[in-house]
């Protein structure tokens, strides 16, 4: 799964990619090996958490995997990239 976001102030784009394994979820940010780690939550929950934080900070979700989510936030509503 992946989530691609854009920070409103700086217009920087960041991509969070994950792969879930039995022992946890592997995370890599911006395809940078220095920014890789593992988390103990499920892959879907990780992306929901990121997207909720992005929306709370008034930044934009510009692309990503469609997630099964029934909450109030529009985490599957992708915005256009700001140039």
Secondary structure, DSSP 8 states (H G I E B T S, - for coil): -EEEEE-TTT--EEEEEEEEETTEEEEEETT-GGGEEEESS-HHHHHHHHHHHHHHTT-EEEEE------SSS-TT-------
